Structure formats: structure tokens, C-alpha cells
Amino acid sequence: MFITMRSLNRAAVVAGAPLGGLFADAAGLRPALWLGAAGITSTGLLLAMSGFRTASHDDEPPPESAPNP
């Protein structure tokens, strides 16, 4: 799972960096930085308002996968 998440992260960087550069070139540096800050803030707010904060992981296996004595 870790490798999959790392691959998705790297793919986002590969796609986002050139797009951010093109936007900064077209609109200017200050608007590009504001857009990036707004994106990071909105992502944090979405995660804070979702069920992500209360998600938990049980350490015990489900009953059907427990070994039978």
C-alpha cells in the first residue's frame, strides 16, 4: 500500500509541477502562489469535515479469518 501511495504522490508532482509553472508564467507568480495556498487549505478543510478524522483501524482480525482451534 505504501508503494502505491508513493507512486500516486509522484504522479501528482509530475503532472502538477508543469501545470503550476505554466499557470505562473501566464498569470504571474503571486496568483500562482495564492492558488496553491487555496488548494492546500481547501484540501485540509475537506479532510477536517469528512469522516477521515474519526476513522479507526482495528488491530484484531475479523472473526471469519481467525484460526479454528
Protein Blocks (a to p, Z undefined) as FASTA:
>chain_A
ZZmmmmmmmmmmmmmmmmmmmmmmmnojklmmmmmmmmmmmmmmmmmmmmklmgccdfbd
cfklpccZZ
